[in-house]
Amino acid sequence: MTSKPLPQPSKPLRRSAAGKVSLNRALSKLGLCSRKQAELLIAEGRVSVAGKVARDPSLWVDPERDRITVDGERIAAERKVYLMLNKPRGLVTTRDDPEGRGTVYDCLEGLDLPFVSPVGRLDKASEGLLLMTNDTRWANGLLDPASHVAKTYHVQIAAVPDDAMLGRFRQGADVDSELLAASSITLLRSGGRTAWLEIVLDEGRNRQIRRLLGAFDIEVLRLVRVAIGGLQLGELAKGQARHLTDQELATLAT
């Protein structure tokens, strides 16, 4: 896998008016670990602020000014990392899985990276383009519903839809008192008893495509995310990750 160092973003961490965030969030923002892992480090007495052991994860700190140490070593902000990963089917989008299933972090083993988190999720049965970063401000901007960043999926279904069926898909469906709809649904190709659809979403509801098609008793055989905004999955091999280029980052600017 080729990697390319990226310049530090010019935007600072998102902080309160006083320039502070909670201690567990600061450790996450500094690229050390997840907030949950930070809480464990704090509970074990391994984190100090200004030379004093801190056991309260909600303690307000300024990550740019306060001296924060873990096991006696000062934690400094890591370089910002922006990755795209071609997630294989069968992996879960979490750091650790209590059931012992493979996770997307298995794809990053052996790479020289700070702690990164997924930007949104793909469920275990889904595959394709997944972004990962340690820049929480950038990630939150992409995930903000107000940004309306389009996500494009290629979906194989166990049916060959006619125009009338496609029309019903496009109208959406009320599922569990929630209206599910897509920005667009297009037939890509069909053959035998299956077909491939291109579905574009501009919002991120839980299992939205599967639930929408399930409302019409349509089984999803494969679900592959192929683009986020103007960023295309392209020829990136399954299970591989690479750094985004400056040009690709620009296409995702929110």
Secondary structure, DSSP 8 states (H G I E B T S, - for coil): ---------SS-----TTS-EEHHHHHHHTTS--HHHHHHHHHTT-EEETTEE---TT-EE-TTTS-EEETTEE-------EEEEEE-TT-BSSS--TT---BGGGGGTT------EESS---TT-EEEEEEES-HHHHHHHH-GGG---EEEEEEESS---HHHHHHHHH-EEETTEEE--SEEEEEEEETTEEEEEEEESS--TTHHHHHHHTTT--EEEEEEEEETTEE-TT--TT-EEE--HHHHHHT--
